């Protein structure tokens, strides 16, 4: 394994009573939502489609204007950082992204080092080590010389994760990072995020994979129609009466036989109960 890039520990990410309304929409996409992602643990945001999960990430990218509330990175408000300074603190893997021009995978991952280099500076040893480390941790080293436009959906997803790892930011935010991944690579991503958290990074994960979230996340925030429906550890959030109401589908919550975490089991549609 290549040398591990230095990552500043102990930076928390706080969404404090955030409300967002998109232009032309009467209803808020987020309404008074608070999320605290602390260093040393995986924090997960879950919820059905349209619940506001991706809007939370868009506020970090400053693509969704807040009506009220604030976001703090460590002790400083988000608005106090320019793009370069913010990139040194937060690495974000958005849900959707397409490269403007095809690049070699190694070159694309190296884009994560931009915030650490001068405007006209070339790649130094630390940069090259960080890129190699990121490729290895994301399990995509064998594709490093391929062009990004030749990648499968799953490969492209892992390359984007590698770019975020190369950024060596203390806060890592990922919006649906296991989309297009098979079971083995999906598990590998969750294991990686768990390992990064144990090393002191702040990991905020947006995911539909409730059962994996229950295994790996120390803190879960469940969103429903732009508000917080439940928050806490897996036992507090993964409760049948809460999830059935939020997802509007009959289900039972059992126990994962491998690790004992709560596990959601959806029932067949014909078992839907009539209110």
C-alpha distance (Angstrom), angle and dihedral (degrees) to the residues before:
residue distance angle dihedral
X1 . . .
X2 3.81 . .
X3 3.79 121.2 .
X4 3.80 112.8 -70.2
X5 3.82 110.6 -114.8
X6 3.79 115.5 -121.1
X7 3.81 111.7 -99.0
X8 3.79 122.0 -171.7
X9 3.83 107.0 -123.2
X10 3.75 130.7 -145.3
X11 3.82 103.3 41.2
X12 3.80 112.7 141.2
X13 3.81 126.8 -162.4
X14 3.81 117.5 -142.2
X15 3.80 128.2 -172.0
X16 3.79 103.3 -166.1
X17 3.83 116.8 -161.8
X18 3.81 92.1 -40.4
X19 3.81 120.2 -173.1
X20 3.81 124.0 -176.0
X21 3.79 129.9 -176.8
X22 3.80 121.7 -176.1
X23 3.79 118.3 -138.3
X24 3.80 112.3 -87.3
X25 3.82 94.1 16.4
X26 3.79 120.3 115.5
X27 3.81 93.5 -161.6
X28 3.78 123.7 63.7
X29 3.79 117.4 -113.6
X30 3.82 87.4 -147.1
X31 3.77 123.6 21.4
X32 3.82 119.9 -167.5
X33 3.81 94.1 -33.9
X34 3.80 120.7 173.5
X35 3.80 123.5 -172.6
X36 3.80 126.8 170.8
X37 3.78 117.2 -162.0
X38 3.79 109.7 -171.8
X39 3.78 130.2 -165.6
X40 3.77 117.2 -97.2
X41 3.78 97.1 32.5
X42 3.80 142.4 72.4
X43 3.81 112.0 -114.4
X44 3.82 115.1 -166.3
X45 3.79 131.1 -160.9
X46 3.80 112.8 -158.0
X47 3.78 137.8 170.4
X48 3.80 143.0 120.2
X49 3.79 124.9 -65.3
X50 3.78 111.4 -66.9
X51 3.80 94.6 21.5
X52 3.81 93.8 120.0
X53 3.81 101.5 -100.0
X54 3.80 97.1 129.0
X55 3.81 91.3 40.0
X56 3.79 87.1 63.1
X57 3.81 89.4 58.2
X58 3.81 91.4 44.4
X59 3.79 89.6 58.3
X60 3.80 88.4 58.5
X61 3.81 89.7 50.4
X62 3.84 86.7 49.8
X63 3.79 90.9 -123.3
X64 3.81 94.7 117.0
X65 3.82 114.4 56.6
X66 3.79 115.2 -137.7
X67 3.79 119.5 -127.4
X68 3.78 90.0 -162.1
X69 3.77 142.1 -11.5
X70 3.76 129.1 47.8
X71 3.78 143.0 -114.1
X72 3.79 119.8 -131.7
X73 3.79 126.0 -161.2
X74 3.77 104.5 -160.5
X75 3.79 104.3 -42.6
X76 3.81 96.5 -27.6
X77 3.82 130.2 84.7
X78 3.80 117.5 -112.3
X79 3.81 90.7 -119.8
X80 3.82 90.9 63.5
X81 3.84 93.3 67.2
X82 3.77 126.8 81.7
X83 3.80 116.6 -145.0
X84 3.80 95.0 -93.0
X85 3.80 95.3 47.9
X86 3.81 91.2 46.5
X87 3.81 91.4 50.9
X88 3.79 89.1 57.5
X89 3.79 89.4 58.3
X90 3.81 105.8 33.6
X91 3.80 129.9 38.2
X92 3.80 112.3 -166.5
X93 3.80 129.1 -164.1
X94 3.82 103.6 -165.4
X95 3.78 122.7 -153.5
X96 3.80 95.3 -113.8
X97 3.77 129.3 29.4
X98 3.78 137.4 145.9
X99 3.82 124.4 -169.2
X100 3.80 113.7 -114.3
X101 3.79 91.4 -140.3
X102 3.80 129.2 15.8
X103 3.80 112.3 -101.1
X104 3.74 134.9 178.4
X105 3.80 108.4 -91.9
X106 3.80 91.3 -116.9
X107 3.82 90.2 53.7
X108 3.79 92.3 48.3
X109 3.81 92.7 51.1
X110 3.82 88.7 48.0
X111 3.81 88.4 63.1
X112 3.79 85.1 77.6
X113 3.80 88.4 69.4
X114 3.81 94.4 58.9
X115 3.81 94.5 98.6
X116 3.82 90.6 55.2
X117 3.82 96.8 51.8
X118 3.77 133.9 71.3
X119 3.80 117.8 -105.4
X120 3.80 93.2 -96.3
X121 3.78 100.0 21.2
X122 3.77 121.6 123.5
X123 3.77 128.0 -135.4
X124 3.78 112.5 -67.8
X125 3.78 128.2 -160.5
X126 3.80 92.6 -91.2
X127 3.81 89.9 52.6
X128 3.78 93.7 49.7
X129 3.80 91.4 47.1
X130 3.81 90.9 49.9
X131 3.81 91.7 51.1
X132 3.80 92.9 48.7
X133 3.80 91.2 46.9
X134 3.81 91.1 50.2
X135 3.80 93.2 49.5
X136 3.79 90.4 50.8
X137 3.81 95.4 46.4
X138 3.81 91.8 48.5
X139 3.82 91.3 48.3
X140 3.79 94.5 -123.9
X141 3.83 103.1 111.0
X142 3.80 92.4 115.3
X143 3.83 89.6 63.2
X144 3.81 97.4 46.8
X145 3.82 94.2 111.4
X146 3.80 96.4 44.1
X147 3.79 124.4 97.2
X148 3.77 118.4 -105.3
X149 3.82 92.0 -123.6
X150 3.82 90.2 63.3
X151 3.80 95.7 56.6
X152 3.78 126.7 108.6
X153 3.79 118.5 -123.4
X154 3.79 91.7 -98.9
X155 3.80 93.5 47.3
X156 3.80 91.1 49.2
X157 3.79 89.9 51.8
X158 3.80 92.0 53.1
X159 3.81 91.5 46.8
X160 3.80 90.0 55.0
X161 3.80 90.0 50.5
X162 3.81 88.8 49.9
X163 3.81 91.1 54.0
X164 3.82 89.3 53.5
X165 3.81 91.3 49.2
X166 3.82 90.6 50.3
X167 3.80 87.8 56.4
X168 3.83 88.1 69.1
X169 3.81 92.4 -152.8
X170 3.82 119.4 162.7
X171 3.82 90.9 -128.9
X172 3.81 120.8 56.6
X173 3.83 119.2 -170.2
X174 3.80 120.7 -174.1
X175 3.81 127.7 -176.7
X176 3.82 110.3 -156.3
X177 3.84 94.2 -30.1
X178 3.82 95.0 174.6
X179 3.82 96.2 58.9
X180 3.84 109.8 131.7
X181 3.82 92.2 10.5
X182 3.78 123.6 127.4
X183 3.80 121.2 -128.9
X184 3.81 95.8 -89.6
X185 3.81 95.1 49.2
X186 3.79 91.6 41.0
X187 3.79 90.1 56.0
X188 3.80 90.4 44.3
X189 3.82 90.5 56.5
X190 3.80 93.0 50.2
X191 3.81 90.7 46.7
X192 3.81 89.2 49.9
X193 3.81 93.0 50.7
X194 3.80 90.1 48.7
X195 3.82 90.5 50.9
X196 3.82 92.2 48.8
X197 3.80 90.5 51.1
X198 3.79 90.8 50.1
X199 3.81 87.5 53.6
X200 3.82 89.0 57.9
X201 3.79 104.3 -94.0
X202 3.79 122.9 136.7
X203 3.81 108.0 -120.9
X204 3.81 121.5 -169.1
X205 3.79 113.2 -176.5
X206 3.81 128.9 -171.3
X207 3.79 109.3 -160.6
X208 3.79 146.8 156.3
X209 3.81 90.4 -154.3
X210 3.80 98.1 99.7
X211 3.78 96.4 170.0
X212 3.81 93.4 52.5
X213 3.79 90.9 43.2
X214 3.82 88.8 54.1
X215 3.81 88.9 54.5
X216 3.79 98.4 47.9
X217 3.82 111.4 22.2
X218 3.79 120.4 89.6
X219 3.80 91.4 -165.3
X220 3.83 128.1 27.8
X221 3.80 129.1 -168.1
X222 3.81 115.0 -163.0
X223 3.81 114.5 -156.5
X224 3.80 124.9 -159.9
X225 3.80 122.9 179.6
X226 3.76 91.9 -20.2
X227 3.80 97.6 -49.0
X228 3.80 135.3 93.4
X229 3.82 108.1 -97.4
X230 3.81 95.1 177.6
X231 3.80 139.5 -11.7
X232 3.77 134.7 -172.4
X233 3.77 138.2 70.3
X234 3.80 123.0 -25.4
X235 3.81 94.0 -87.4
X236 3.80 91.6 53.3
X237 3.82 95.8 48.2
X238 3.82 104.3 30.6
X239 3.79 95.7 71.2
X240 3.78 121.8 136.1
X241 3.80 97.6 -130.7
X242 3.82 91.5 50.9
X243 3.80 98.2 43.9
X244 3.81 94.7 43.3
X245 3.80 90.6 54.5
X246 3.81 94.5 45.5
X247 3.82 97.1 44.3
X248 3.82 94.7 35.4
X249 3.80 92.1 -137.2
X250 3.81 133.4 108.9
X251 3.77 112.8 -103.3
X252 3.75 145.4 147.6
X253 3.78 129.5 -137.7
X254 3.77 115.5 -137.4
X255 3.81 134.3 160.8
X256 3.78 127.1 -82.0
X257 3.82 103.5 -117.4
X258 3.81 92.0 -148.3
X259 3.81 100.8 54.2
X260 3.79 106.3 2.6
X261 3.81 95.1 -116.6
X262 3.82 119.6 141.5
X263 3.81 112.5 -86.8
X264 3.80 128.2 -162.9
X265 3.79 118.7 -134.8
X266 3.84 114.6 -171.5
X267 3.79 115.9 -148.1
X268 3.77 127.1 -135.8
X269 3.80 114.1 -80.5
X270 3.79 94.2 -115.7
X271 3.80 87.3 63.6
X272 3.81 90.3 64.9
X273 3.75 109.4 129.5
X274 3.79 119.6 -127.3
X275 3.82 111.0 -124.5
